[in-house]
Amino acid sequence: MSDHEAAPVLRVKGRVLVGPDEVREELWAVGGRITYERPPGDVVTLTGWALPGLVDAHCHVGLGHQGPVDAATSEKQALADREAGTLLIRDAGSPSDTRWVDAREDLPKIIRAGRHIARTRRYIRNFAHEIEPGDLVAYVAQEARRGDGWVKLVGDWIDRDAGDLSACWPRGEVEAAIAEAHRLGARVTAHCFAEDALRDLVEAGIDCIEHATGLTEDTVPLFAERGVAIVPTLVNIATFPDLAAGGETRYPRWSAHMRRLHASRYDTVRAAYEAGIPVFTGTDAGGSLAHGLIAEEVAELVKAGIPALDALSATAWGARRWLGRPVLEEGAPADLVIYDEDPRADVRVLASPRRVVLNGRVMG
Ligand SMILES: [Zn+2]
């Protein structure tokens, strides 16, 4: 990788989708940064429809089926995301140290949430810190310091004695832990499939819920009122029937619950969207799912009933703003994806990026 060679001056010509309502005819990338002022000299011209680099807001780099993976595997994961047009990842928990990625101008940018924090024996083995509630504040503080402004909790999981999903953390501990994260400048998100953990987490001040399949008529207004975002990961929810079938014999109640959550997934996401809850794209790549599924997730949001422009914003302009990162403004890093056709007209266009530009360089 020629990190130290000067990037060529790029000109992107066609339709630059600066924002949902703002279209320009061209932009340039000079020294890896976007400018709308035509530079002197030679340029490499790319044509098409340009979007800001896509966001996968629930993705795990450095994580495989059985826990941490080595750097070479992590690199392959990040490259698969890049190829799909994902140039900004919110890593929703990883047991691996992927800090080395930050020095690589050819890999997607990662916003880390440290390592997942779960209740003892109530998550996938080798993924999380598995602790008891009395240690929650200390672990949240530790991961807030290790991450990039996020902390990830496992909010509910199967309770094998009860044979069903149930909340993992008492209200008091979770309130103290979220307050501590906020004091340290970090936002908090939690994995939640079921209904019963949601109210406590939101009233305790949580910033986001992953999956959120358990939203109900009671909790949708609460999320909306507090501005708590959700990242539905519909491509992951699609695996619920298989999980349910696998656990049918030992945990029939859990199995039936997972099937119900799956059956109502599109209605749940549409109700959340219609109530004004911020919805963002996440694929949950890395644990069991492949990397690079961002186009499928956007298509799933549309299938759930979110209009195409808002589904695009959930992976582009809106998601970047939510994460505090720039879009295609003057001076921003030139991270963008170019398509042959207008992705606003049909989000399936996202499945075939023509060019991926990262830090002003054409990739691949
Ligand atoms: Zn995940």
Residues whose N, C-alpha, C, O or C-beta is under 5 A from the ligand:
A	BS01	ZN	A92 D284
